[in-house]
Amino acid sequence: MWRLYRHLILGGVVIVACCYVVMEFTQIRFGASRAEQLFCVDAEISSVLLLSGVTKSLPDSQFTWTSKSSDPLSIASMSSLVMDKKWLKLPDDSYQITLGSPNEPMLTGHAKQETPFFKIESLLTQFLLASELSYLDKVSLLESMPCLSVREIDTKATGPLIGVSIVRGAYSEYGFIWKDKEANGSLYLSVAHDDNVSLTLIVVVVVGVGITIMLMLIWRELISLDFKRKTFESITRQIARGRSGLPKGIPDSSGTLKELAYSFDSMSSHIQRLLKVQREMINAISHELRTPIARLRFGLEVMKDEVNEDVAKTIEALEGDVEELNTLVDEVLTYGKLEAGSLALNFKELAISELVGDILQHNHLLLQHLKVEVNINETDLVLADEHHLSRALQNLILNAAKYAAGKIVISFTYDEERWQLDIEDDGPGIAFEDRDKVFIPFQRLDNSRTRASGGYGLGLAIVQRIAFWHGGAVLIDASESGGAKFSLIWSRNQHQNTLS
């Protein structure tokens, strides 16, 4: 965010400076243009005064004039010369105006920008009040001056020549009202401005361009920040999936996002090391327990032949405890292998009805008190790892047998994308808020499904991991008979993937 603020502050300063430079340059250009227009008006009025013979010297003019003829010219000739004058700005910022042929000019004027004061009113007074020219001649000469605007107005004049100011909004214009004694109406004389673009429009355009550039900078930074956010989210997802190490080319190489990503990666690596140590320790302990369990089993078997009948019953109970301990070790090792991420599955085509039938026959002693209903066609085939799928189905069936009151229903369905096996019982069921807890290893529920039912809380966790390796999941719902319904779902396309 500090980088964004820094860019915005620097960008804002640069834009304000650019706006100031552009507006200053525009004002200078406007001032130079207005000065050139006033020089033009001065030159046109002065040249007419000199060519008409009204005066021989013009101290109020900005120009220094050189004339080759002292005889007055006709009105038509003067109008033609004024309209065809040659205007030139010299390298020293002085102005030169030429009337007539460039080789033999009739009148030449030269002016330097030494003073900002223009005595236009004095020159107009000499020209408009001169008795040597008639009213019509004066009007004709005024209309031949390109730099002077002339138009009739209805305003009454209190004198022959009056200076006035016209205000239009934020703009003002200075001109003159001329009322000749030979004319019925008045004329308004002003400098002819040829500016097509107003200063207000230029200011609006400059400010608009500045705001646009600022918004583009903000948008660029926000896009960059959003890209970094998406990259960071992708990295955190990869770390959450167990990836160790950061990918190359992370944006914001010196910023906070990369520091945070490295912190997450370091934390993930540390957690993975701890889990690996824990997993290795559990597996080592489980493997080491098998040797003393085998010795206990052998010793108890030997003792049965040397004791009386009462002691033999106690030994048989101890053998049951040893068998439970051996089952626990086997389940811990199986879950550790499924959780370790090093499982290789051997997918092949199976008859699901035969697989379920073998499980029911192998566990008939545990299921003999229940009615088992199987809704599977003999022609239904699936792709799966036979050993692990059989283990998952056996765990689900035996789990249902523990809590069923009298009936278990096994159903098989499929569509174009998946296979599904449903195992339902008519037992007490599982509360909605506890359904996710049954898949946590060694987790116990505080209801009728308690430790009194047997088991160690690993059976359903193993089923969930087997479903995961098959590209599926295990879902829990309520059975129509009031108990629990476990649905083992796996993908029909998972066998195409390489699992390692």
C-alpha positions as CSV (number, residue, x, y, z in Angstrom):
1,M,0.0,0.0,0.0
2,W,2.9,2.4,0.7
3,R,4.2,1.8,-2.8
4,L,0.8,2.6,-4.1
5,Y,0.6,5.8,-2.1
6,R,4.2,6.7,-3.1
7,H,3.3,6.3,-6.8
8,L,0.1,8.3,-6.4
9,I,1.9,11.1,-4.6
10,L,4.8,11.3,-7.1
11,G,2.3,11.0,-10.0
12,G,0.1,13.7,-8.5
13,V,3.2,16.1,-8.1
14,V,4.3,15.4,-11.7
15,I,0.8,15.9,-13.1
16,V,0.3,19.2,-11.1
17,A,3.7,20.4,-12.3
18,C,2.9,19.5,-15.9
19,C,-0.5,21.2,-15.7
20,Y,1.3,24.3,-14.3
21,V,3.8,24.3,-17.1
22,V,1.2,23.8,-19.8
23,M,-1.0,26.6,-18.4
24,E,1.9,29.0,-18.0
25,F,3.0,28.2,-21.6
26,T,-0.6,28.7,-22.8
27,Q,-0.9,32.1,-21.0
28,I,2.5,33.2,-22.5
29,R,1.3,32.2,-26.0
30,F,-2.0,34.0,-25.4
31,G,-0.1,37.1,-24.2
32,A,2.2,37.0,-27.3
33,S,-0.8,36.6,-29.6
34,R,-2.6,39.5,-28.1
35,A,0.6,41.7,-28.3
36,E,1.0,40.7,-32.0
37,Q,-2.6,41.7,-32.6
38,L,-2.1,45.1,-31.0
39,F,1.1,45.6,-33.0
40,C,-0.9,44.8,-36.2
41,V,-3.6,47.4,-35.3
42,D,-0.9,49.9,-34.5
43,A,0.8,49.2,-37.9
44,E,-2.5,49.4,-39.9
45,I,-3.7,52.7,-38.4
46,S,-0.2,54.3,-38.5
47,S,0.4,53.3,-42.1
48,V,-3.0,54.8,-43.2
49,L,-2.1,58.1,-41.3
50,L,1.2,58.3,-43.1
51,L,0.0,57.2,-46.6
52,S,-3.0,59.6,-46.5
53,G,-0.8,62.6,-45.5
54,V,-2.8,63.3,-42.3
55,T,0.5,63.4,-40.4
56,K,4.2,63.1,-41.1
57,S,5.3,61.8,-37.7
58,L,3.7,59.3,-35.2
59,P,5.3,59.5,-31.7
60,D,2.5,57.4,-30.3
61,S,3.2,54.4,-32.6
62,Q,5.4,51.5,-31.6
63,F,6.9,51.4,-35.1
64,T,9.7,53.5,-36.6
65,W,8.5,54.2,-40.1
66,T,10.5,54.8,-43.4
67,S,8.6,56.1,-46.4
68,K,9.7,56.6,-50.0
69,S,6.9,58.8,-51.1
70,S,5.6,62.0,-49.6
71,D,2.5,62.4,-51.8
72,P,-0.9,61.2,-50.4
73,L,-2.3,58.0,-52.0
74,S,-5.8,57.3,-53.0
75,I,-8.2,55.4,-50.8
76,A,-8.2,52.4,-53.1
77,S,-4.4,52.3,-53.1
78,M,-4.1,52.6,-49.4
79,S,-6.7,49.9,-48.8
80,S,-4.9,47.5,-51.2
81,L,-1.5,48.2,-49.5
82,V,-3.0,47.6,-46.0
83,M,-4.6,44.4,-47.0
84,D,-1.5,43.1,-48.8
85,K,1.0,44.1,-46.2
86,K,4.0,41.8,-45.4
87,W,4.4,40.9,-41.7
88,L,7.7,39.5,-40.4
89,K,9.0,38.6,-36.9
90,L,12.8,38.9,-36.7
91,P,15.0,36.6,-34.6
92,D,15.5,39.4,-32.0
93,D,11.7,39.3,-31.3
94,S,11.3,42.6,-33.2
95,Y,8.6,43.1,-35.9
96,Q,8.9,44.4,-39.4
97,I,6.0,45.4,-41.7
98,T,6.3,46.2,-45.4
99,L,3.7,47.8,-47.6
100,G,4.2,47.6,-51.3
101,S,6.7,45.6,-53.4
102,P,9.3,43.8,-51.3
103,N,12.1,45.2,-53.6
104,E,10.8,48.8,-53.5
105,P,8.4,49.1,-50.5
106,M,6.2,52.1,-50.3
107,L,6.4,52.1,-46.5
108,T,8.4,50.1,-44.0
109,G,8.0,49.9,-40.2
110,H,10.2,48.4,-37.5
111,A,9.2,47.9,-33.9
112,K,10.8,46.4,-30.8
113,Q,9.0,45.1,-27.8
114,E,10.5,47.6,-25.5
115,T,7.3,48.8,-23.8
116,P,4.1,47.0,-23.1
117,F,2.0,50.2,-23.6
118,F,0.0,50.6,-26.9
119,K,-1.5,54.0,-27.6
120,I,-4.2,52.7,-29.9
121,E,-6.8,55.3,-28.7
122,S,-4.4,58.2,-29.6
123,L,-3.8,56.8,-33.1
124,L,-7.5,56.2,-33.7
125,T,-8.3,59.8,-32.6
126,Q,-5.9,61.2,-35.1
127,F,-7.3,59.0,-37.9
128,L,-11.1,59.2,-37.1
129,L,-11.1,62.9,-36.4
130,A,-8.9,63.9,-39.3
131,S,-10.6,66.5,-41.6
132,E,-8.5,65.4,-44.6
133,L,-10.6,62.2,-45.0
134,S,-14.4,61.9,-45.5
135,Y,-16.6,59.6,-43.4
136,L,-17.0,57.1,-46.2
137,D,-13.2,57.1,-46.9
138,K,-12.6,56.4,-43.2
139,V,-15.1,53.6,-43.1
140,S,-13.6,52.1,-46.3
141,L,-10.1,52.2,-44.8
142,L,-11.3,50.7,-41.5
143,E,-13.0,47.8,-43.3
144,S,-9.7,47.1,-45.2
145,M,-7.8,46.6,-41.9
146,P,-7.8,42.8,-41.1
147,C,-6.7,43.3,-37.5
148,L,-9.5,45.7,-36.7
149,S,-13.1,44.7,-36.2
150,V,-15.9,47.1,-37.3
151,R,-19.6,46.8,-36.7
152,E,-22.6,49.0,-36.3
153,I,-24.3,49.4,-32.9
154,D,-27.4,51.1,-31.5
155,T,-25.7,52.6,-28.5
156,K,-25.9,56.4,-28.3
157,A,-22.5,58.1,-28.1
158,T,-21.9,61.2,-26.0
159,G,-18.7,62.1,-27.9
160,P,-17.1,61.5,-31.3
161,L,-14.8,58.7,-29.9
162,I,-15.4,56.9,-26.6
163,G,-13.4,54.1,-25.1
164,V,-15.6,51.3,-23.6
165,S,-15.2,47.8,-22.1
166,I,-17.5,44.9,-22.8
167,V,-17.7,42.1,-20.2
168,R,-18.9,38.6,-21.1
169,G,-18.7,36.3,-18.2
170,A,-15.1,35.8,-17.3
171,Y,-13.9,37.6,-20.4
172,S,-13.6,41.3,-21.1
173,E,-12.9,43.3,-24.3
174,Y,-11.8,46.9,-24.7
175,G,-13.0,48.8,-27.7
176,F,-14.1,52.2,-29.0
177,I,-17.4,53.7,-30.0
178,W,-17.1,56.2,-32.9
179,K,-19.9,58.6,-33.8
180,D,-19.1,60.8,-36.8
181,K,-21.1,64.0,-37.3
182,E,-21.9,62.9,-40.9
183,A,-23.3,59.5,-39.9
184,N,-26.6,58.7,-38.3
185,G,-25.4,55.7,-36.4
186,S,-22.4,54.6,-34.3
187,L,-19.6,52.1,-35.0
188,Y,-17.9,49.8,-32.6
189,L,-14.2,49.3,-33.2
190,S,-12.2,46.6,-31.5
191,V,-9.2,44.3,-32.0
192,A,-10.1,41.3,-34.1
193,H,-9.2,38.3,-32.1
194,D,-8.7,35.1,-34.1
195,D,-8.4,32.7,-31.1
196,N,-10.6,29.7,-31.8
197,V,-9.9,28.0,-28.5
198,S,-10.8,29.8,-25.2
199,L,-8.5,29.8,-22.2
200,T,-11.3,28.1,-20.1
201,L,-11.4,25.2,-22.6
202,I,-7.6,24.8,-22.4
203,V,-7.7,24.7,-18.6
204,V,-10.5,22.1,-18.6
205,V,-8.6,20.0,-21.2
206,V,-5.4,20.2,-19.1
207,V,-7.1,19.3,-15.9
208,G,-9.0,16.5,-17.6
209,V,-5.8,15.0,-19.1
210,G,-4.2,15.3,-15.6
211,I,-7.1,13.5,-14.0
212,T,-7.0,10.8,-16.7
213,I,-3.3,10.2,-16.2
214,M,-3.9,10.0,-12.4
215,L,-6.7,7.5,-12.9
216,M,-4.5,5.4,-15.2
217,L,-1.7,5.4,-12.7
218,I,-4.2,4.3,-9.9
219,W,-5.7,1.7,-12.2
220,R,-2.2,0.4,-13.1
221,E,-1.3,0.1,-9.5
222,L,-4.6,-1.6,-8.6
223,I,-4.2,-4.1,-11.4
224,S,-0.7,-4.8,-10.3
225,L,-1.8,-5.2,-6.7
226,D,-4.7,-7.5,-7.7
227,F,-2.3,-9.6,-9.8
228,K,0.0,-9.9,-6.7
229,R,-3.0,-10.9,-4.6
230,K,-4.0,-13.6,-7.0
231,T,-0.4,-14.9,-7.2
232,F,-0.2,-14.9,-3.4
233,E,-3.6,-16.8,-3.1
234,S,-2.3,-19.4,-5.6
235,I,0.9,-19.8,-3.6
236,T,-1.0,-20.2,-0.3
237,R,-3.3,-22.8,-2.0
238,Q,-0.2,-24.7,-3.2
239,I,1.3,-24.6,0.3
240,A,-2.0,-25.8,1.7
241,R,-1.9,-28.8,-0.7
242,G,1.5,-29.7,0.7
243,R,3.8,-28.2,-1.9
244,S,7.2,-27.3,-0.5
245,G,9.2,-24.5,-1.9
246,L,8.0,-21.3,-3.7
247,P,7.7,-21.1,-7.5
248,K,10.1,-18.9,-9.5
249,G,9.1,-15.5,-10.8
250,I,7.1,-14.2,-7.8
251,P,6.0,-10.6,-8.4
252,D,6.8,-7.9,-5.8
253,S,10.2,-9.4,-5.3
254,S,11.2,-6.8,-2.7
255,G,7.7,-6.3,-1.2
256,T,5.6,-7.6,1.6
257,L,3.7,-10.2,-0.4
258,K,6.9,-12.2,-1.1
259,E,8.0,-11.9,2.6
260,L,4.6,-13.2,3.6
261,A,4.7,-16.0,1.1
262,Y,8.2,-17.1,2.3
263,S,6.8,-17.0,5.9
264,F,3.9,-19.3,4.9
265,D,6.3,-21.6,3.0
266,S,8.6,-21.8,6.0
267,M,5.7,-22.6,8.3
268,S,4.4,-25.2,5.9
269,S,7.8,-26.8,5.7
270,H,8.1,-26.9,9.5
271,I,4.6,-28.4,9.8
272,Q,5.5,-31.1,7.2
273,R,8.7,-32.0,9.1
274,L,6.7,-32.3,12.3
275,L,4.1,-34.5,10.7
276,K,6.8,-36.6,9.0
277,V,8.5,-37.1,12.4
278,Q,5.2,-37.9,14.0
279,R,4.2,-40.4,11.3
280,E,7.6,-42.1,11.3
281,M,7.4,-42.4,15.1
282,I,3.9,-43.9,15.0
283,N,4.9,-46.4,12.3
284,A,8.1,-47.3,14.2
285,I,6.2,-47.9,17.4
286,S,3.5,-49.9,15.6
287,H,6.1,-52.1,13.9
288,E,8.0,-52.6,17.2
289,L,4.8,-53.6,19.0
290,R,4.3,-56.5,16.7
291,T,7.2,-58.5,18.2
292,P,6.0,-58.3,21.8
293,I,2.4,-59.0,20.7
294,A,3.6,-62.1,18.9
295,R,5.5,-63.2,22.0
296,L,2.4,-62.6,24.2
297,R,0.2,-64.6,21.8
298,F,2.7,-67.5,21.8
299,G,3.2,-67.4,25.6
300,L,-0.6,-67.4,26.3
301,E,-1.1,-70.3,23.9
302,V,1.6,-72.4,25.8
303,M,0.1,-71.5,29.2
304,K,-3.4,-72.8,28.2
305,D,-2.1,-76.4,28.2
306,E,-0.6,-76.1,31.7
307,V,-3.4,-74.5,33.7
308,N,-6.8,-75.6,34.9
309,E,-10.1,-74.6,33.3
310,D,-10.7,-71.4,35.4
311,V,-7.3,-70.0,34.5
312,A,-7.8,-71.0,30.9
313,K,-10.8,-68.7,30.6
314,T,-8.7,-65.8,31.9
315,I,-6.0,-66.6,29.3
316,E,-8.7,-66.6,26.6
317,A,-9.8,-63.2,27.6
318,L,-6.2,-62.0,27.6
319,E,-5.8,-63.5,24.1
320,G,-8.8,-61.4,23.0
321,D,-7.1,-58.3,24.4
322,V,-3.9,-59.1,22.5
323,E,-5.9,-59.6,19.3
324,E,-7.5,-56.2,19.8
325,L,-4.1,-54.7,20.2
326,N,-2.8,-56.4,17.1
327,T,-5.9,-55.1,15.2
328,L,-5.1,-51.5,16.4
329,V,-1.5,-51.8,15.3
330,D,-2.7,-53.0,11.8
331,E,-5.2,-50.1,11.5
332,V,-2.6,-47.6,12.6
333,L,-0.1,-48.9,9.9
334,T,-2.8,-48.9,7.3
335,Y,-3.9,-45.4,8.0
336,G,-0.3,-44.2,8.1
337,K,0.3,-45.6,4.7
338,L,-2.9,-44.0,3.3
339,E,-2.0,-40.7,4.8
340,A,1.7,-40.7,3.8
341,G,1.0,-40.0,0.1
342,S,3.1,-42.9,-1.1
343,L,0.3,-45.3,-2.0
344,A,0.2,-47.0,-5.4
345,L,-3.2,-48.3,-6.5
346,N,-3.7,-51.1,-9.0
347,F,-6.9,-50.4,-10.8
348,K,-8.7,-53.3,-12.5
349,E,-12.2,-54.3,-13.5
350,L,-14.2,-55.9,-10.6
351,A,-17.7,-57.4,-10.2
352,I,-19.0,-55.4,-7.3
353,S,-21.6,-58.0,-6.3
354,E,-18.8,-60.7,-5.9
355,L,-16.7,-58.3,-3.9
356,V,-19.6,-57.5,-1.5
357,G,-20.5,-61.2,-1.3
358,D,-17.0,-62.2,-0.3
359,I,-17.0,-59.6,2.5
360,L,-20.4,-60.8,3.8
361,Q,-19.3,-64.5,3.7
362,H,-16.0,-63.8,5.4
363,N,-17.8,-61.9,8.2
364,H,-20.9,-64.0,8.5
365,L,-20.4,-64.7,12.2
366,L,-20.5,-60.9,12.9
367,L,-23.6,-60.5,10.7
368,Q,-25.6,-63.6,11.5
369,H,-27.9,-61.7,13.9
370,L,-28.8,-59.2,11.2
371,K,-30.9,-59.2,8.0
372,V,-28.6,-58.0,5.2
373,E,-30.4,-56.8,2.0
374,V,-28.1,-56.5,-1.1
375,N,-29.4,-54.5,-4.1
376,I,-26.6,-55.0,-6.6
377,N,-26.9,-56.6,-10.1
378,E,-24.4,-59.4,-10.9
379,T,-23.4,-57.7,-14.1
380,D,-22.4,-54.4,-12.5
381,L,-18.6,-53.8,-13.0
382,V,-16.4,-51.1,-11.5
383,L,-12.7,-50.0,-11.9
384,A,-10.9,-49.9,-8.5
385,D,-8.1,-51.3,-6.5
386,E,-9.5,-54.6,-5.2
387,H,-7.6,-54.8,-1.9
388,H,-8.3,-51.2,-0.7
389,L,-11.9,-51.1,-1.9
390,S,-12.6,-54.4,-0.2
391,R,-11.0,-52.9,3.0
392,A,-13.2,-49.8,2.8
393,L,-16.4,-51.7,2.2
394,Q,-15.7,-54.1,5.0
395,N,-15.1,-51.2,7.4
396,L,-18.4,-49.6,6.4
397,I,-20.4,-52.9,6.6
398,L,-18.9,-53.8,10.0
399,N,-19.5,-50.3,11.3
400,A,-23.2,-50.6,10.3
401,A,-23.3,-54.0,11.9
402,K,-22.2,-52.5,15.3
403,Y,-25.1,-50.1,15.5
404,A,-27.9,-51.8,13.4
405,A,-30.9,-53.0,15.3
406,G,-31.8,-55.7,12.9
407,K,-31.2,-54.8,9.3
408,I,-28.5,-53.5,6.9
409,V,-29.2,-52.5,3.3
410,I,-26.4,-52.4,0.7
411,S,-27.2,-50.6,-2.7
412,F,-25.2,-49.8,-5.8
413,T,-25.8,-47.0,-8.3
414,Y,-23.8,-45.3,-11.0
415,D,-23.9,-42.6,-13.7
416,E,-21.5,-41.4,-16.4
417,E,-19.0,-39.9,-14.0
418,R,-19.1,-41.9,-10.8
419,W,-20.0,-45.1,-8.9
420,Q,-21.7,-45.1,-5.6
421,L,-22.2,-47.7,-2.8
422,D,-24.7,-47.0,0.0
423,I,-24.6,-48.9,3.3
424,E,-27.7,-48.2,5.5
425,D,-28.5,-49.4,9.0
426,D,-31.6,-49.0,11.3
427,G,-29.6,-48.0,14.3
428,P,-29.6,-44.7,16.3
429,G,-28.2,-42.6,13.4
430,I,-25.7,-39.7,13.6
431,A,-26.6,-36.1,14.5
432,F,-26.0,-33.7,11.6
433,E,-23.4,-31.6,13.6
434,D,-21.4,-34.8,14.4
435,R,-21.2,-36.2,10.9
436,D,-17.8,-34.7,10.1
437,K,-16.3,-35.8,13.4
438,V,-16.6,-39.6,12.7
439,F,-13.8,-39.3,10.1
440,I,-11.3,-37.9,12.6
441,P,-8.9,-40.6,13.8
442,F,-9.6,-41.8,17.4
443,Q,-12.7,-39.5,17.6
444,R,-15.6,-40.6,19.7
445,L,-19.2,-39.3,19.7
446,D,-21.0,-38.6,22.9
447,N,-24.1,-40.6,22.1
448,S,-25.1,-44.3,21.7
449,R,-22.2,-44.8,19.2
450,T,-19.6,-44.9,22.0
451,R,-16.6,-47.0,23.0
452,A,-18.9,-49.6,24.3
453,S,-19.5,-50.6,20.7
454,G,-15.9,-51.4,20.1
455,G,-13.4,-50.1,17.6
456,Y,-10.7,-47.4,17.8
457,G,-12.0,-44.6,15.7
458,L,-9.7,-45.4,12.7
459,G,-12.1,-47.5,10.5
460,L,-14.0,-44.6,9.0
461,A,-10.8,-42.5,8.7
462,I,-9.3,-45.3,6.6
463,V,-12.4,-45.4,4.5
464,Q,-12.2,-41.7,3.8
465,R,-8.5,-41.9,2.7
466,I,-9.3,-44.9,0.4
467,A,-12.1,-42.9,-1.2
468,F,-9.7,-40.0,-1.6
469,W,-7.2,-42.1,-3.4
470,H,-10.0,-43.3,-5.7
471,G,-10.9,-39.7,-6.6
472,G,-14.0,-39.7,-4.4
473,A,-15.4,-39.1,-1.0
474,V,-17.6,-40.6,1.8
475,L,-20.9,-38.9,2.6
476,I,-23.2,-39.4,5.6
477,D,-27.0,-39.0,5.5
478,A,-30.0,-40.2,7.4
479,S,-31.3,-43.6,6.4
480,E,-35.0,-44.2,5.6
481,S,-35.1,-46.7,8.5
482,G,-33.9,-44.0,10.9
483,G,-30.2,-45.0,11.2
484,A,-27.2,-43.8,9.3
485,K,-26.5,-44.0,5.6
486,F,-22.8,-44.0,4.4
487,S,-22.3,-43.4,0.7
488,L,-18.9,-44.4,-0.8
489,I,-18.5,-42.5,-4.1
490,W,-15.5,-42.7,-6.4
491,S,-14.7,-41.4,-9.9
492,R,-14.9,-43.4,-13.1
493,N,-11.9,-41.5,-14.5
494,Q,-9.5,-41.7,-11.6
495,H,-7.8,-44.9,-13.0
496,Q,-6.5,-42.7,-15.8
497,N,-4.5,-40.6,-13.4
498,T,-1.0,-41.6,-12.1
499,L,-1.0,-41.8,-8.3
500,S,2.2,-41.8,-6.5
